[in-house]
């Protein structure tokens, strides 16, 4: 078989990898082998984290809505259930923006969903609502002067009886 030197193909492949690792620190951006390994890890992490970012933003939106709804006295789960029941299709991102920046619009959405707004929050913060149990310190056996003198008198009489 004829010898294949792979001149242009190999150079293009290496240059492509080094171009993708351009901003990496040290030899990872200069040498092909470590650059290739770093690139594989970077692509793997970016793929995973694009999905993870969606989760973290959703939890952020839910936390913001929950805080705004707590002030009004409605639980998040009940509010979302009522929105579904009444076929109101607003995504969590927009609801969170409304909750932060437009209180009047949030109240309108709450009324449209069928909930009633209470002026006082339903429950105070959980940290304040639960009071720690008060435990009394165990009582030490402290004898007063009278009981001490009586106890020593009894011991003397018992010692005299034994002797």
DAPEWO-V850476 format. One record per residue. SS is DSSP state (h for helix, s for strand, l for the rest). Layout:
ss
SS
SS
This chain:
ss
l
l
l
l
l
l
h
h
h
h
h
h
h
h
h
h
h
h
h
h
l
l
l
l
l
h
h
h
h
l
l
h
h
h
h
h
h
h
h
h
h
h
h
h
h
h
h
h
h
h
h
h
h
h
h
h
h
h
h
h
h
h
h
h
h
h
h
h
h
h
h
h
l
l
l
h
h
h
h
h
h
h
h
h
h
l
l
l
l
l
l
h
h
h
h
h
h
h
h
h
h
l
h
h
h
h
h
h
h
h
h
h
h
l
l
l
l
l
l
l
l
l
l
l
l
h
h
h
h
l
l
l
l
l
l
l
l
l
l
l
l
l
l
l
h
h
h
h
h
h
h
h
h
h
h
h
h
h
h
h
h
h
l
